[in-house]
Amino acid sequence: MKISKGQIWQGKIFDDVFLHIVSVDESKNTVKAVANDDSKVLSYRYDTFKEYYQLTENVFTRVVFKWEECQTSVIAFLLDFPLSVRAGSVLCYAHVGQHTEAVLSYARKCKPVKNPEDYQALKTELESIGYFVKPVRKLS
């Protein structure tokens, strides 16, 4: 099985560790990946990578966390569902109401959540229903 950019690999020893592959260079014996939702890129040895990690069928969902206009609760804008919503809209999720869609102009008006502690409960809720959340900052 070939290691490729975009794949998700799970730890064999610690199965709560997921790596999102961002680049592979066999000639330099290097795999670069982001662990779980951390933004730091880590390097691994290509020749031993499969001894410690296994390929999964999981896919990360890029999520932008923003404050609702009233800034009392957080909304998660799910970016990887272009066919599930109307043009000019984005799928979103909130504690109350769960899945719905929002017009992109509304999503752009909402202020970003800067402190991960402020969106942690919503992220945990998304993960509990099967999402592999990758927080990102922009709606693109």
Wavefront OBJ file of the C-alpha trace (Angstrom):
o trace
v 0.000 0.000 0.000
v 1.469 3.331 -1.102
v 1.645 6.308 1.236
v 0.108 9.331 -0.498
v -0.712 12.957 0.186
v -4.213 13.411 1.631
v -4.455 9.990 3.277
v -5.295 9.502 6.950
v -3.170 7.001 8.894
v -3.950 5.746 12.396
v -1.426 4.762 15.053
v -1.072 1.029 15.683
v 0.191 1.467 19.242
v -1.888 4.527 20.159
v -5.078 4.250 18.108
v -6.246 7.739 19.069
v -3.432 9.248 16.964
v -4.382 10.152 13.400
v -1.961 11.564 10.851
v -3.052 13.585 7.837
v -0.350 13.118 5.152
v 0.704 16.451 3.623
v 3.694 15.296 1.525
v 5.691 12.193 0.645
v 9.243 12.068 -0.751
v 10.479 8.503 -1.126
v 13.848 9.679 -2.493
v 14.470 11.535 0.796
v 12.829 8.764 2.876
v 10.377 11.328 4.299
v 6.682 11.463 5.108
v 5.322 14.766 6.409
v 2.049 14.782 8.308
v -0.131 16.731 10.706
v -1.174 14.851 13.845
v -4.857 15.010 14.843
v -5.960 18.661 14.737
v -2.536 20.175 15.411
v -1.245 22.563 12.762
v 2.422 21.601 13.193
v 3.880 19.516 10.339
v 5.926 16.564 11.592
v 8.443 14.450 9.638
v 8.562 10.648 9.672
v 10.812 8.050 8.035
v 9.136 6.593 4.966
v 10.820 3.175 5.309
v 9.457 2.538 8.831
v 6.188 4.493 8.715
v 3.962 1.437 8.078
v 5.393 -0.354 11.122
v 3.736 2.223 13.393
v 0.723 3.456 11.382
v -2.057 1.901 9.324
v -4.125 3.446 6.545
v -7.717 4.263 7.462
v -10.747 5.054 5.365
v -11.367 8.132 7.476
v -11.312 11.564 5.928
v -10.778 14.830 7.750
v -13.492 17.447 7.410
v -12.172 20.982 7.269
v -14.158 23.086 9.744
v -14.188 26.832 10.390
v -15.462 27.701 13.858
v -17.115 31.119 14.101
v -19.240 33.031 16.562
v -22.881 33.540 15.653
v -23.703 37.202 15.006
v -24.844 37.621 18.609
v -21.504 36.084 19.733
v -23.097 33.857 22.357
v -22.633 30.508 20.632
v -20.287 28.895 18.138
v -21.186 27.562 14.678
v -19.082 25.023 12.780
v -18.947 25.613 9.018
v -18.191 22.266 7.299
v -16.260 22.966 4.103
v -16.010 19.582 2.410
v -19.634 19.065 1.368
v -20.059 21.019 -1.885
v -22.742 18.746 -3.341
v -24.939 18.679 -0.253
v -25.884 22.356 -0.251
v -27.140 24.944 -2.704
v -24.733 27.166 -4.634
v -23.606 30.077 -2.465
v -24.251 28.126 0.743
v -22.183 26.103 3.179
v -23.158 23.213 5.459
v -22.983 24.162 9.131
v -23.553 22.592 12.523
v -24.506 24.020 15.924
v -25.391 22.550 19.317
v -28.991 23.678 18.864
v -30.411 22.744 15.481
v -27.495 20.538 14.480
v -27.018 20.336 10.667
v -28.321 23.088 8.421
v -26.932 25.296 5.726
v -25.992 28.945 5.749
v -25.526 31.496 3.026
v -21.809 32.198 2.519
v -22.318 35.933 3.037
v -23.621 35.179 6.564
v -20.689 32.835 7.247
v -18.247 35.543 6.174
v -19.869 38.106 8.524
v -19.461 35.885 11.587
v -16.338 36.529 13.632
v -13.749 33.724 13.903
v -13.291 31.875 17.176
v -9.667 32.479 18.124
v -9.455 30.434 21.330
v -9.718 26.638 20.750
v -11.267 26.260 24.222
v -14.278 28.236 22.978
v -15.061 25.692 20.236
v -13.843 22.503 21.946
v -17.329 21.372 23.059
v -18.735 21.724 19.535
v -15.681 19.981 18.037
v -16.143 17.110 20.506
v -19.820 16.859 19.564
v -18.936 16.682 15.848
v -16.363 13.963 16.533
v -18.895 12.001 18.594
v -21.149 11.728 15.525
v -18.338 10.521 13.248
v -16.503 13.558 11.899
v -12.707 13.763 11.891
v -12.422 17.508 12.414
v -9.568 19.578 11.025
v -9.989 23.185 12.206
v -9.031 25.756 9.576
v -9.238 29.549 9.634
v -10.683 30.476 6.236
v -13.882 29.618 4.392
v -12.019 28.685 1.203
l 1 2 3 4 5 6 7 8 9 10 11 12 13 14 15 16 17 18 19 20 21 22 23 24 25 26 27 28 29 30 31 32 33 34 35 36 37 38 39 40 41 42 43 44 45 46 47 48 49 50 51 52 53 54 55 56 57 58 59 60 61 62 63 64 65 66 67 68 69 70 71 72 73 74 75 76 77 78 79 80 81 82 83 84 85 86 87 88 89 90 91 92 93 94 95 96 97 98 99 100 101 102 103 104 105 106 107 108 109 110 111 112 113 114 115 116 117 118 119 120 121 122 123 124 125 126 127 128 129 130 131 132 133 134 135 136 137 138 139 140
